[in-house]
Amino acid sequence: MPYNMSEQPAASINCGYTKEGKPIGLQISGRRFDDSGVMRISRWFESVRGAQKKWPEPPK
């Protein structure tokens, strides 16, 4: 929310998994009005991150 209030762009993407297989998030933020810069860095990170696992199923 602080980024939205200050008009700074931010993206939240999956960057890996815990030992239990749960996803770990990465937030990338940029300078005010640099939406395209945040999107470029996010795209680059997703291209070098490697294969993704299936989303964990909730416990039954």
C-alpha distance matrix in Angstrom:
0.0 3.8 5.4 5.1 6.3 8.8 9.9 9.9 10.6 9.8 11.8 12.3 16.1 18.8 20.7 23.3 24.5 25.5 29.2 28.7 27.4 23.8 21.2 19.2 16.0 15.4 12.2 13.5 11.9 14.0 15.1 14.1 15.7 16.9 15.7 19.2 19.3 16.3 18.1 21.4 20.4 18.9 22.1 24.2 22.7 23.3 26.8 27.8 26.1 29.0 29.6 27.2 28.3 28.2 25.2 26.5 28.1 27.3 30.1 33.0
3.8 0.0 3.8 5.5 5.1 6.3 8.6 8.4 10.3 10.1 13.0 14.0 17.7 20.5 21.8 24.6 26.1 27.0 30.7 30.6 29.4 25.9 23.3 20.8 17.5 16.2 12.8 13.4 11.0 12.5 12.9 12.1 14.5 15.8 15.6 19.1 18.7 16.1 18.6 21.5 20.3 19.4 22.9 24.6 23.2 24.4 27.7 28.4 27.0 30.1 31.2 29.1 30.5 30.7 28.0 29.2 31.1 30.4 33.1 36.1
5.4 3.8 0.0 3.8 5.5 5.2 6.0 4.9 6.5 6.8 10.2 12.0 15.7 18.9 20.1 23.3 25.2 26.6 30.4 30.5 28.9 25.6 22.5 20.1 16.5 14.6 10.9 10.7 7.9 9.1 9.7 8.9 11.1 12.1 11.8 15.3 14.9 12.5 15.0 17.9 16.9 16.3 19.7 21.4 20.4 21.6 24.8 25.7 24.6 27.9 29.1 27.3 29.0 29.5 27.0 28.7 30.8 30.5 33.5 36.6
5.1 5.5 3.8 0.0 3.8 5.5 5.0 6.1 7.1 8.1 11.0 13.1 16.8 20.1 21.9 25.1 26.9 28.5 32.2 32.0 30.2 26.8 23.8 21.8 18.1 16.8 13.2 13.1 10.6 11.4 11.8 9.9 11.0 12.8 11.8 15.5 16.0 13.7 15.5 18.9 18.5 17.6 20.5 22.8 22.1 22.8 26.0 27.4 26.3 29.3 30.2 28.2 29.8 29.8 27.3 29.1 30.9 30.6 33.7 36.5
6.3 5.1 5.5 3.8 0.0 3.8 5.6 7.7 10.1 11.5 14.6 16.5 20.3 23.5 25.1 28.2 29.9 31.2 34.9 34.7 33.1 29.6 26.8 24.7 21.1 19.8 16.1 16.0 13.1 13.5 13.0 10.8 12.4 14.8 14.6 18.4 18.7 16.8 18.9 22.1 21.7 21.0 24.1 26.1 25.4 26.4 29.5 30.7 29.7 32.8 33.8 31.7 33.3 33.3 30.6 32.2 33.9 33.2 36.2 39.0
8.8 6.3 5.2 5.5 3.8 0.0 3.8 5.5 8.9 11.0 14.6 17.0 20.6 23.9 25.1 28.4 30.4 31.8 35.6 35.7 34.1 30.8 27.7 25.3 21.7 19.7 15.9 15.0 11.6 11.1 9.9 7.6 10.0 12.4 13.1 16.8 16.7 15.2 17.9 20.6 20.1 20.1 23.2 24.9 24.4 25.9 28.8 29.8 29.1 32.4 33.8 32.1 34.1 34.5 32.1 33.8 35.8 35.4 38.4 41.3
9.9 8.6 6.0 5.0 5.6 3.8 0.0 3.8 6.4 9.4 12.9 15.8 19.2 22.8 24.2 27.7 30.0 31.7 35.6 35.7 33.7 30.5 27.2 25.0 21.3 19.2 15.4 14.1 10.7 9.8 8.7 5.8 6.9 9.6 9.8 13.5 14.1 12.9 15.1 17.9 18.1 18.0 20.8 22.7 22.7 23.9 26.6 28.0 27.6 30.8 32.2 30.6 32.7 33.1 30.9 33.0 35.0 35.0 38.2 41.0
9.9 8.4 4.9 6.1 7.7 5.5 3.8 0.0 3.8 6.6 10.3 13.3 16.6 20.1 21.1 24.6 27.1 29.0 32.8 33.2 31.2 28.1 24.8 22.3 18.6 16.1 12.3 10.6 7.1 6.1 5.7 4.3 6.3 7.5 8.0 11.5 11.2 9.8 12.5 15.1 14.7 14.9 17.9 19.5 19.4 20.9 23.6 24.7 24.4 27.7 29.3 27.9 30.2 30.9 29.0 31.1 33.4 33.6 36.8 39.8
10.6 10.3 6.5 7.1 10.1 8.9 6.4 3.8 0.0 3.8 7.1 10.5 13.5 17.2 18.4 22.0 24.7 26.9 30.6 31.0 28.7 25.8 22.2 20.1 16.3 13.9 10.4 8.4 5.8 5.6 7.0 6.6 6.7 6.6 5.3 8.9 9.0 6.8 9.0 12.0 11.9 11.6 14.5 16.4 16.4 17.5 20.2 21.7 21.3 24.5 26.0 24.6 27.0 27.7 25.9 28.3 30.7 31.2 34.5 37.5
9.8 10.1 6.8 8.1 11.5 11.0 9.4 6.6 3.8 0.0 3.8 6.8 10.0 13.6 14.9 18.4 20.9 23.1 26.8 27.2 24.9 22.0 18.5 16.3 12.5 10.2 6.7 5.5 4.1 6.4 9.2 9.8 10.4 9.4 7.7 10.4 10.0 6.6 8.6 11.7 10.7 9.6 12.9 14.8 14.0 15.0 18.1 19.3 18.5 21.6 22.9 21.4 23.7 24.4 22.6 24.8 27.3 27.9 31.1 34.2
11.8 13.0 10.2 11.0 14.6 14.6 12.9 10.3 7.1 3.8 0.0 3.8 6.5 10.2 11.9 15.4 18.0 20.4 24.1 24.4 21.8 19.1 15.5 13.7 10.0 8.1 5.6 5.2 6.5 9.1 12.4 13.3 13.3 11.7 9.3 11.0 10.7 6.9 7.5 10.6 9.6 7.2 10.3 12.6 11.5 11.8 15.1 16.5 15.4 18.3 19.4 17.7 20.0 20.7 19.0 21.5 24.1 25.0 28.3 31.4
12.3 14.0 12.0 13.1 16.5 17.0 15.8 13.3 10.5 6.8 3.8 0.0 3.8 7.1 9.2 12.4 14.5 16.9 20.6 20.7 18.2 15.4 11.8 10.1 6.4 5.5 4.4 6.4 8.8 12.0 15.5 16.6 16.9 15.4 13.0 14.5 14.0 10.2 10.4 13.1 11.4 8.5 11.5 13.5 11.4 11.2 15.0 16.0 14.0 16.7 17.4 15.3 17.1 17.8 15.9 18.1 20.8 21.5 24.7 27.9
16.1 17.7 15.7 16.8 20.3 20.6 19.2 16.6 13.5 10.0 6.5 3.8 0.0 3.8 6.3 9.4 11.9 14.8 18.3 18.5 15.7 13.4 9.6 8.5 5.6 5.3 6.5 8.1 11.3 14.4 18.0 19.5 19.5 17.4 15.0 15.5 14.9 11.4 10.8 12.7 11.0 7.5 9.7 11.6 9.0 8.1 11.9 12.9 10.6 13.0 13.6 11.6 13.7 14.7 13.3 15.8 18.9 20.2 23.4 26.6
18.8 20.5 18.9 20.1 23.5 23.9 22.8 20.1 17.2 13.6 10.2 7.1 3.8 0.0 3.8 5.9 8.2 11.4 14.8 15.0 12.1 10.1 6.3 5.8 4.6 6.0 8.8 10.9 14.4 17.6 21.3 23.0 23.2 21.0 18.6 19.0 18.1 14.7 14.1 15.4 13.3 10.1 11.7 12.8 9.7 8.3 11.9 12.2 9.0 10.8 11.0 8.7 10.4 11.9 10.7 13.0 16.3 18.0 20.9 24.2
20.7 21.8 20.1 21.9 25.1 25.1 24.2 21.1 18.4 14.9 11.9 9.2 6.3 3.8 0.0 3.8 7.3 10.3 13.6 14.8 12.2 10.9 7.5 5.8 5.7 5.7 9.3 10.9 14.6 17.6 21.3 23.6 24.1 21.5 19.7 19.8 18.2 15.2 15.0 15.5 12.8 10.3 12.0 12.0 8.3 8.0 11.1 10.2 6.9 9.3 10.5 9.2 11.2 13.7 13.1 14.9 18.6 20.3 22.8 26.2
23.3 24.6 23.3 25.1 28.2 28.4 27.7 24.6 22.0 18.4 15.4 12.4 9.4 5.9 3.8 0.0 3.8 7.1 10.0 11.4 8.9 8.4 5.9 5.3 7.4 8.8 12.5 14.5 18.2 21.3 25.0 27.3 27.9 25.3 23.5 23.5 22.0 19.0 18.6 19.1 16.4 13.9 15.2 15.0 11.3 10.6 13.1 11.7 8.0 9.1 9.6 8.1 9.1 11.9 11.7 12.8 16.6 18.4 20.5 24.0
24.5 26.1 25.2 26.9 29.9 30.4 30.0 27.1 24.7 20.9 18.0 14.5 11.9 8.2 7.3 3.8 0.0 3.8 6.6 7.6 5.3 5.2 4.4 5.4 8.8 11.2 14.9 17.4 21.0 24.3 28.0 30.1 30.8 28.5 26.5 26.8 25.4 22.2 21.9 22.6 20.0 17.4 18.6 18.7 15.1 14.0 16.5 15.2 11.4 11.7 11.2 9.1 8.5 10.8 10.3 10.3 14.0 15.6 17.3 20.9
25.5 27.0 26.6 28.5 31.2 31.8 31.7 29.0 26.9 23.1 20.4 16.9 14.8 11.4 10.3 7.1 3.8 0.0 3.8 5.2 5.1 5.2 6.5 6.8 10.6 13.2 16.7 19.6 23.0 26.4 30.0 32.1 33.1 31.0 29.2 29.8 28.2 25.0 25.0 25.8 23.0 20.5 22.1 22.0 18.3 17.6 20.1 18.5 14.8 15.1 14.7 12.7 11.5 13.3 12.4 11.2 14.5 15.5 16.4 20.1
29.2 30.7 30.4 32.2 34.9 35.6 35.6 32.8 30.6 26.8 24.1 20.6 18.3 14.8 13.6 10.0 6.6 3.8 0.0 3.8 5.4 7.5 9.7 10.6 14.4 16.9 20.5 23.2 26.7 30.0 33.6 35.8 36.9 34.6 32.9 33.2 31.7 28.5 28.4 29.0 26.2 23.8 25.1 24.8 21.1 20.3 22.4 20.6 16.9 16.6 16.0 14.3 12.5 14.3 14.0 12.2 15.1 16.1 16.3 19.7
28.7 30.6 30.5 32.0 34.7 35.7 35.7 33.2 31.0 27.2 24.4 20.7 18.5 15.0 14.8 11.4 7.6 5.2 3.8 0.0 3.8 5.7 9.1 11.0 14.7 17.8 21.1 24.2 27.5 31.1 34.6 36.5 37.4 35.4 33.4 33.9 32.7 29.4 29.1 30.1 27.5 24.8 26.0 26.2 22.7 21.4 23.7 22.4 18.7 18.2 16.8 14.5 11.9 12.8 11.9 9.4 11.8 12.5 12.5 15.9
27.4 29.4 28.9 30.2 33.1 34.1 33.7 31.2 28.7 24.9 21.8 18.2 15.7 12.1 12.2 8.9 5.3 5.1 5.4 3.8 0.0 3.8 6.5 9.2 12.7 15.8 19.2 22.1 25.5 29.0 32.6 34.5 35.0 32.9 30.7 31.0 30.0 26.7 26.1 27.1 24.8 21.8 22.8 23.2 19.8 18.1 20.4 19.5 15.7 15.0 13.4 10.8 8.2 9.2 8.6 6.9 10.1 11.8 12.9 16.2
23.8 25.9 25.6 26.8 29.6 30.8 30.5 28.1 25.8 22.0 19.1 15.4 13.4 10.1 10.9 8.4 5.2 5.2 7.5 5.7 3.8 0.0 3.8 6.7 9.9 13.3 16.5 19.6 22.9 26.4 30.0 31.6 32.3 30.5 28.2 28.9 28.0 24.5 24.1 25.5 23.2 20.1 21.6 22.3 18.9 17.4 20.2 19.6 15.8 15.9 14.5 11.4 9.5 9.9 7.9 6.5 9.7 10.7 12.4 16.0
21.2 23.3 22.5 23.8 26.8 27.7 27.2 24.8 22.2 18.5 15.5 11.8 9.6 6.3 7.5 5.9 4.4 6.5 9.7 9.1 6.5 3.8 0.0 3.8 6.5 9.9 13.0 16.0 19.3 22.8 26.5 28.1 28.7 26.7 24.4 25.1 24.2 20.7 20.3 21.7 19.5 16.3 17.9 18.8 15.4 13.9 17.0 16.6 12.9 13.6 12.7 9.6 8.9 9.8 7.8 8.2 11.7 13.0 15.4 18.9
19.2 20.8 20.1 21.8 24.7 25.3 25.0 22.3 20.1 16.3 13.7 10.1 8.5 5.8 5.8 5.3 5.4 6.8 10.6 11.0 9.2 6.7 3.8 0.0 3.8 6.8 10.2 13.3 16.5 20.1 23.7 25.6 26.5 24.5 22.6 23.5 22.2 18.7 18.9 20.2 17.5 14.8 17.0 17.5 13.9 13.4 16.7 15.9 12.3 14.0 14.1 11.6 11.8 13.3 11.5 12.0 15.4 16.2 18.4 22.1
16.0 17.5 16.5 18.1 21.1 21.7 21.3 18.6 16.3 12.5 10.0 6.4 5.6 4.6 5.7 7.4 8.8 10.6 14.4 14.7 12.7 9.9 6.5 3.8 0.0 3.8 6.6 9.9 13.0 16.6 20.1 21.9 22.7 20.9 19.0 20.1 18.9 15.3 15.7 17.4 14.8 12.0 14.7 15.6 12.3 12.1 15.7 15.5 12.4 14.7 15.2 12.8 13.8 15.0 13.0 14.2 17.3 18.0 20.7 24.2
15.4 16.2 14.6 16.8 19.8 19.7 19.2 16.1 13.9 10.2 8.1 5.5 5.3 6.0 5.7 8.8 11.2 13.2 16.9 17.8 15.8 13.3 9.9 6.8 3.8 0.0 3.8 6.4 9.8 13.3 16.9 19.0 20.0 17.9 16.4 17.4 15.8 12.3 13.2 14.6 11.7 9.5 12.7 13.2 10.0 10.8 14.4 14.0 11.6 14.6 15.9 14.3 16.0 17.7 16.1 17.7 20.9 21.8 24.5 28.0
12.2 12.8 10.9 13.2 16.1 15.9 15.4 12.3 10.4 6.7 5.6 4.4 6.5 8.8 9.3 12.5 14.9 16.7 20.5 21.1 19.2 16.5 13.0 10.2 6.6 3.8 0.0 3.8 6.4 10.1 13.6 15.4 16.6 14.8 13.5 15.1 13.6 10.0 11.6 13.6 11.0 9.2 12.8 13.8 11.3 12.5 16.0 16.1 14.3 17.5 19.0 17.3 19.2 20.5 18.7 20.4 23.4 23.9 26.8 30.2
13.5 13.4 10.7 13.1 16.0 15.0 14.1 10.6 8.4 5.5 5.2 6.4 8.1 10.9 10.9 14.5 17.4 19.6 23.2 24.2 22.1 19.6 16.0 13.3 9.9 6.4 3.8 0.0 3.8 6.9 10.6 12.8 13.9 11.6 10.7 12.0 10.0 6.6 8.9 10.5 7.9 7.1 10.9 11.7 10.0 11.9 14.9 15.2 14.3 17.8 19.7 18.7 21.1 22.6 21.2 23.3 26.4 27.2 30.2 33.6
11.9 11.0 7.9 10.6 13.1 11.6 10.7 7.1 5.8 4.1 6.5 8.8 11.3 14.4 14.6 18.2 21.0 23.0 26.7 27.5 25.5 22.9 19.3 16.5 13.0 9.8 6.4 3.8 0.0 3.8 7.1 9.2 10.8 9.1 8.9 11.1 9.2 6.3 9.6 11.5 9.6 9.7 13.3 14.1 13.2 15.2 18.0 18.5 17.9 21.4 23.4 22.3 24.7 26.0 24.4 26.5 29.3 29.9 32.9 36.2
14.0 12.5 9.1 11.4 13.5 11.1 9.8 6.1 5.6 6.4 9.1 12.0 14.4 17.6 17.6 21.3 24.3 26.4 30.0 31.1 29.0 26.4 22.8 20.1 16.6 13.3 10.1 6.9 3.8 0.0 3.7 6.5 8.0 6.0 7.2 9.3 7.1 5.8 9.5 10.8 9.6 10.9 14.0 14.6 14.6 16.9 19.1 19.8 19.9 23.5 25.6 24.9 27.6 29.0 27.6 29.9 32.8 33.5 36.5 39.8
15.1 12.9 9.7 11.8 13.0 9.9 8.7 5.7 7.0 9.2 12.4 15.5 18.0 21.3 21.3 25.0 28.0 30.0 33.6 34.6 32.6 30.0 26.5 23.7 20.1 16.9 13.6 10.6 7.1 3.7 0.0 3.8 6.3 5.5 8.2 10.4 8.6 8.7 12.2 13.3 12.7 14.3 17.1 17.7 18.0 20.4 22.4 23.1 23.5 27.0 29.3 28.6 31.3 32.7 31.2 33.5 36.2 36.8 39.9 43.1
14.1 12.1 8.9 9.9 10.8 7.6 5.8 4.3 6.6 9.8 13.3 16.6 19.5 23.0 23.6 27.3 30.1 32.1 35.8 36.5 34.5 31.6 28.1 25.6 21.9 19.0 15.4 12.8 9.2 6.5 3.8 0.0 3.8 5.6 7.9 10.9 10.3 10.4 13.3 15.1 15.2 16.3 18.9 20.1 20.6 22.5 24.6 25.8 26.0 29.5 31.4 30.4 33.1 34.0 32.3 34.6 37.1 37.5 40.7 43.8
15.7 14.5 11.1 11.0 12.4 10.0 6.9 6.3 6.7 10.4 13.3 16.9 19.5 23.2 24.1 27.9 30.8 33.1 36.9 37.4 35.0 32.3 28.7 26.5 22.7 20.0 16.6 13.9 10.8 8.0 6.3 3.8 0.0 3.8 5.6 8.3 9.0 9.7 11.8 13.6 14.6 15.7 17.7 19.3 20.3 21.8 23.7 25.3 25.9 29.1 30.8 30.0 32.8 33.5 32.1 34.7 37.1 37.7 41.1 44.0
16.9 15.8 12.1 12.8 14.8 12.4 9.6 7.5 6.6 9.4 11.7 15.4 17.4 21.0 21.5 25.3 28.5 31.0 34.6 35.4 32.9 30.5 26.7 24.5 20.9 17.9 14.8 11.6 9.1 6.0 5.5 5.6 3.8 0.0 3.8 5.5 5.3 6.6 8.8 10.1 11.0 12.6 14.4 15.7 16.9 18.7 20.3 21.8 22.6 25.9 27.8 27.4 30.3 31.4 30.3 33.0 35.7 36.6 40.0 43.0
15.7 15.6 11.8 11.8 14.6 13.1 9.8 8.0 5.3 7.7 9.3 13.0 15.0 18.6 19.7 23.5 26.5 29.2 32.9 33.4 30.7 28.2 24.4 22.6 19.0 16.4 13.5 10.7 8.9 7.2 8.2 7.9 5.6 3.8 0.0 3.8 5.4 5.3 6.3 8.7 10.2 10.6 12.3 14.4 15.5 16.6 18.5 20.4 21.0 23.9 25.5 24.8 27.7 28.5 27.3 30.2 32.7 33.7 37.2 40.1
19.2 19.1 15.3 15.5 18.4 16.8 13.5 11.5 8.9 10.4 11.0 14.5 15.5 19.0 19.8 23.5 26.8 29.8 33.2 33.9 31.0 28.9 25.1 23.5 20.1 17.4 15.1 12.0 11.1 9.3 10.4 10.9 8.3 5.5 3.8 0.0 3.8 5.5 5.0 6.1 8.7 9.7 10.4 12.2 14.2 15.2 16.4 18.6 19.7 22.5 24.3 24.0 27.2 28.3 27.6 30.7 33.4 34.8 38.3 41.1
19.3 18.7 14.9 16.0 18.7 16.7 14.1 11.2 9.0 10.0 10.7 14.0 14.9 18.1 18.2 22.0 25.4 28.2 31.7 32.7 30.0 28.0 24.2 22.2 18.9 15.8 13.6 10.0 9.2 7.1 8.6 10.3 9.0 5.3 5.4 3.8 0.0 3.8 5.4 5.1 6.3 8.5 9.9 10.6 12.4 14.3 15.4 16.9 18.2 21.3 23.5 23.5 26.8 28.3 27.7 30.6 33.5 34.9 38.2 41.3
16.3 16.1 12.5 13.7 16.8 15.2 12.9 9.8 6.8 6.6 6.9 10.2 11.4 14.7 15.2 19.0 22.2 25.0 28.5 29.4 26.7 24.5 20.7 18.7 15.3 12.3 10.0 6.6 6.3 5.8 8.7 10.4 9.7 6.6 5.3 5.5 3.8 0.0 3.8 5.5 5.3 6.1 8.6 9.9 10.6 12.3 14.3 15.7 16.2 19.4 21.4 20.9 23.9 25.3 24.4 27.2 30.1 31.3 34.6 37.7
18.1 18.6 15.0 15.5 18.9 17.9 15.1 12.5 9.0 8.6 7.5 10.4 10.8 14.1 15.0 18.6 21.9 25.0 28.4 29.1 26.1 24.1 20.3 18.9 15.7 13.2 11.6 8.9 9.6 9.5 12.2 13.3 11.8 8.8 6.3 5.0 5.4 3.8 0.0 3.8 5.5 5.0 6.0 8.5 9.9 10.5 12.2 14.5 15.1 17.9 19.5 19.1 22.2 23.4 22.8 25.9 28.7 30.3 33.7 36.6
21.4 21.5 17.9 18.9 22.1 20.6 17.9 15.1 12.0 11.7 10.6 13.1 12.7 15.4 15.5 19.1 22.6 25.8 29.0 30.1 27.1 25.5 21.7 20.2 17.4 14.6 13.6 10.5 11.5 10.8 13.3 15.1 13.6 10.1 8.7 6.1 5.1 5.5 3.8 0.0 3.8 5.4 5.1 6.1 8.6 10.0 10.6 12.6 14.2 16.9 19.0 19.4 22.9 24.5 24.4 27.6 30.6 32.4 35.8 38.8
20.4 20.3 16.9 18.5 21.7 20.1 18.1 14.7 11.9 10.7 9.6 11.4 11.0 13.3 12.8 16.4 20.0 23.0 26.2 27.5 24.8 23.2 19.5 17.5 14.8 11.7 11.0 7.9 9.6 9.6 12.7 15.2 14.6 11.0 10.2 8.7 6.3 5.3 5.5 3.8 0.0 3.8 5.5 5.0 6.1 8.6 9.9 10.8 11.9 15.2 17.7 18.0 21.4 23.4 23.2 26.0 29.3 31.0 34.1 37.3
18.9 19.4 16.3 17.6 21.0 20.1 18.0 14.9 11.6 9.6 7.2 8.5 7.5 10.1 10.3 13.9 17.4 20.5 23.8 24.8 21.8 20.1 16.3 14.8 12.0 9.5 9.2 7.1 9.7 10.9 14.3 16.3 15.7 12.6 10.6 9.7 8.5 6.1 5.0 5.4 3.8 0.0 3.8 5.4 5.2 6.2 8.6 10.2 10.3 13.4 15.3 15.0 18.3 19.9 19.6 22.5 25.6 27.4 30.6 33.7
22.1 22.9 19.7 20.5 24.1 23.2 20.8 17.9 14.5 12.9 10.3 11.5 9.7 11.7 12.0 15.2 18.6 22.1 25.1 26.0 22.8 21.6 17.9 17.0 14.7 12.7 12.8 10.9 13.3 14.0 17.1 18.9 17.7 14.4 12.3 10.4 9.9 8.6 6.0 5.1 5.5 3.8 0.0 3.8 5.5 5.2 6.2 8.9 10.0 12.3 14.1 14.4 17.9 19.6 19.9 23.1 26.2 28.4 31.7 34.6
24.2 24.6 21.4 22.8 26.1 24.9 22.7 19.5 16.4 14.8 12.6 13.5 11.6 12.8 12.0 15.0 18.7 22.0 24.8 26.2 23.2 22.3 18.8 17.5 15.6 13.2 13.8 11.7 14.1 14.6 17.7 20.1 19.3 15.7 14.4 12.2 10.6 9.9 8.5 6.1 5.0 5.4 3.8 0.0 3.8 5.5 5.1 6.5 8.6 11.2 13.9 15.0 18.7 21.0 21.5 24.6 27.9 30.2 33.2 36.3
22.7 23.2 20.4 22.1 25.4 24.4 22.7 19.4 16.4 14.0 11.5 11.4 9.0 9.7 8.3 11.3 15.1 18.3 21.1 22.7 19.8 18.9 15.4 13.9 12.3 10.0 11.3 10.0 13.2 14.6 18.0 20.6 20.3 16.9 15.5 14.2 12.4 10.6 9.9 8.6 6.1 5.2 5.5 3.8 0.0 3.8 5.4 5.4 5.8 9.2 12.0 12.7 16.1 18.6 19.0 21.7 25.2 27.3 30.2 33.4
23.3 24.4 21.6 22.8 26.4 25.9 23.9 20.9 17.5 15.0 11.8 11.2 8.1 8.3 8.0 10.6 14.0 17.6 20.3 21.4 18.1 17.4 13.9 13.4 12.1 10.8 12.5 11.9 15.2 16.9 20.4 22.5 21.8 18.7 16.6 15.2 14.3 12.3 10.5 10.0 8.6 6.2 5.2 5.5 3.8 0.0 3.8 5.6 5.1 7.4 9.2 9.7 13.3 15.5 16.1 19.2 22.5 24.9 28.0 30.9
26.8 27.7 24.8 26.0 29.5 28.8 26.6 23.6 20.2 18.1 15.1 15.0 11.9 11.9 11.1 13.1 16.5 20.1 22.4 23.7 20.4 20.2 17.0 16.7 15.7 14.4 16.0 14.9 18.0 19.1 22.4 24.6 23.7 20.3 18.5 16.4 15.4 14.3 12.2 10.6 9.9 8.6 6.2 5.1 5.4 3.8 0.0 3.8 5.8 7.0 9.3 11.0 14.8 17.3 18.6 21.7 25.0 27.7 30.7 33.5
27.8 28.4 25.7 27.4 30.7 29.8 28.0 24.7 21.7 19.3 16.5 16.0 12.9 12.2 10.2 11.7 15.2 18.5 20.6 22.4 19.5 19.6 16.6 15.9 15.5 14.0 16.1 15.2 18.5 19.8 23.1 25.8 25.3 21.8 20.4 18.6 16.9 15.7 14.5 12.6 10.8 10.2 8.9 6.5 5.4 5.6 3.8 0.0 3.8 5.7 9.1 11.3 14.9 18.0 19.3 22.0 25.5 28.2 30.8 33.9
26.1 27.0 24.6 26.3 29.7 29.1 27.6 24.4 21.3 18.5 15.4 14.0 10.6 9.0 6.9 8.0 11.4 14.8 16.9 18.7 15.7 15.8 12.9 12.3 12.4 11.6 14.3 14.3 17.9 19.9 23.5 26.0 25.9 22.6 21.0 19.7 18.2 16.2 15.1 14.2 11.9 10.3 10.0 8.6 5.8 5.1 5.8 3.8 0.0 3.8 6.9 8.4 11.7 14.9 16.0 18.4 22.1 24.6 27.1 30.3
29.0 30.1 27.9 29.3 32.8 32.4 30.8 27.7 24.5 21.6 18.3 16.7 13.0 10.8 9.3 9.1 11.7 15.1 16.6 18.2 15.0 15.9 13.6 14.0 14.7 14.6 17.5 17.8 21.4 23.5 27.0 29.5 29.1 25.9 23.9 22.5 21.3 19.4 17.9 16.9 15.2 13.4 12.3 11.2 9.2 7.4 7.0 5.7 3.8 0.0 3.8 6.6 9.8 13.2 15.1 17.5 21.0 24.0 26.3 29.2
29.6 31.2 29.1 30.2 33.8 33.8 32.2 29.3 26.0 22.9 19.4 17.4 13.6 11.0 10.5 9.6 11.2 14.7 16.0 16.8 13.4 14.5 12.7 14.1 15.2 15.9 19.0 19.7 23.4 25.6 29.3 31.4 30.8 27.8 25.5 24.3 23.5 21.4 19.5 19.0 17.7 15.3 14.1 13.9 12.0 9.2 9.3 9.1 6.9 3.8 0.0 3.8 6.7 9.9 12.4 14.9 18.2 21.4 23.8 26.4
27.2 29.1 27.3 28.2 31.7 32.1 30.6 27.9 24.6 21.4 17.7 15.3 11.6 8.7 9.2 8.1 9.1 12.7 14.3 14.5 10.8 11.4 9.6 11.6 12.8 14.3 17.3 18.7 22.3 24.9 28.6 30.4 30.0 27.4 24.8 24.0 23.5 20.9 19.1 19.4 18.0 15.0 14.4 15.0 12.7 9.7 11.0 11.3 8.4 6.6 3.8 0.0 3.8 6.7 8.7 11.4 14.7 17.8 20.4 23.1
28.3 30.5 29.0 29.8 33.3 34.1 32.7 30.2 27.0 23.7 20.0 17.1 13.7 10.4 11.2 9.1 8.5 11.5 12.5 11.9 8.2 9.5 8.9 11.8 13.8 16.0 19.2 21.1 24.7 27.6 31.3 33.1 32.8 30.3 27.7 27.2 26.8 23.9 22.2 22.9 21.4 18.3 17.9 18.7 16.1 13.3 14.8 14.9 11.7 9.8 6.7 3.8 0.0 3.8 6.3 8.3 11.5 14.8 17.1 19.7
28.2 30.7 29.5 29.8 33.3 34.5 33.1 30.9 27.7 24.4 20.7 17.8 14.7 11.9 13.7 11.9 10.8 13.3 14.3 12.8 9.2 9.9 9.8 13.3 15.0 17.7 20.5 22.6 26.0 29.0 32.7 34.0 33.5 31.4 28.5 28.3 28.3 25.3 23.4 24.5 23.4 19.9 19.6 21.0 18.6 15.5 17.3 18.0 14.9 13.2 9.9 6.7 3.8 0.0 3.8 6.2 8.7 12.2 14.8 17.0
25.2 28.0 27.0 27.3 30.6 32.1 30.9 29.0 25.9 22.6 19.0 15.9 13.3 10.7 13.1 11.7 10.3 12.4 14.0 11.9 8.6 7.9 7.8 11.5 13.0 16.1 18.7 21.2 24.4 27.6 31.2 32.3 32.1 30.3 27.3 27.6 27.7 24.4 22.8 24.4 23.2 19.6 19.9 21.5 19.0 16.1 18.6 19.3 16.0 15.1 12.4 8.7 6.3 3.8 0.0 3.8 6.5 9.4 12.5 15.0
26.5 29.2 28.7 29.1 32.2 33.8 33.0 31.1 28.3 24.8 21.5 18.1 15.8 13.0 14.9 12.8 10.3 11.2 12.2 9.4 6.9 6.5 8.2 12.0 14.2 17.7 20.4 23.3 26.5 29.9 33.5 34.6 34.7 33.0 30.2 30.7 30.6 27.2 25.9 27.6 26.0 22.5 23.1 24.6 21.7 19.2 21.7 22.0 18.4 17.5 14.9 11.4 8.3 6.2 3.8 0.0 3.8 6.5 9.0 11.9
28.1 31.1 30.8 30.9 33.9 35.8 35.0 33.4 30.7 27.3 24.1 20.8 18.9 16.3 18.6 16.6 14.0 14.5 15.1 11.8 10.1 9.7 11.7 15.4 17.3 20.9 23.4 26.4 29.3 32.8 36.2 37.1 37.1 35.7 32.7 33.4 33.5 30.1 28.7 30.6 29.3 25.6 26.2 27.9 25.2 22.5 25.0 25.5 22.1 21.0 18.2 14.7 11.5 8.7 6.5 3.8 0.0 3.8 6.5 8.6
27.3 30.4 30.5 30.6 33.2 35.4 35.0 33.6 31.2 27.9 25.0 21.5 20.2 18.0 20.3 18.4 15.6 15.5 16.1 12.5 11.8 10.7 13.0 16.2 18.0 21.8 23.9 27.2 29.9 33.5 36.8 37.5 37.7 36.6 33.7 34.8 34.9 31.3 30.3 32.4 31.0 27.4 28.4 30.2 27.3 24.9 27.7 28.2 24.6 24.0 21.4 17.8 14.8 12.2 9.4 6.5 3.8 0.0 3.8 6.4
30.1 33.1 33.5 33.7 36.2 38.4 38.2 36.8 34.5 31.1 28.3 24.7 23.4 20.9 22.8 20.5 17.3 16.4 16.3 12.5 12.9 12.4 15.4 18.4 20.7 24.5 26.8 30.2 32.9 36.5 39.9 40.7 41.1 40.0 37.2 38.3 38.2 34.6 33.7 35.8 34.1 30.6 31.7 33.2 30.2 28.0 30.7 30.8 27.1 26.3 23.8 20.4 17.1 14.8 12.5 9.0 6.5 3.8 0.0 3.8
33.0 36.1 36.6 36.5 39.0 41.3 41.0 39.8 37.5 34.2 31.4 27.9 26.6 24.2 26.2 24.0 20.9 20.1 19.7 15.9 16.2 16.0 18.9 22.1 24.2 28.0 30.2 33.6 36.2 39.8 43.1 43.8 44.0 43.0 40.1 41.1 41.3 37.7 36.6 38.8 37.3 33.7 34.6 36.3 33.4 30.9 33.5 33.9 30.3 29.2 26.4 23.1 19.7 17.0 15.0 11.9 8.6 6.4 3.8 0.0
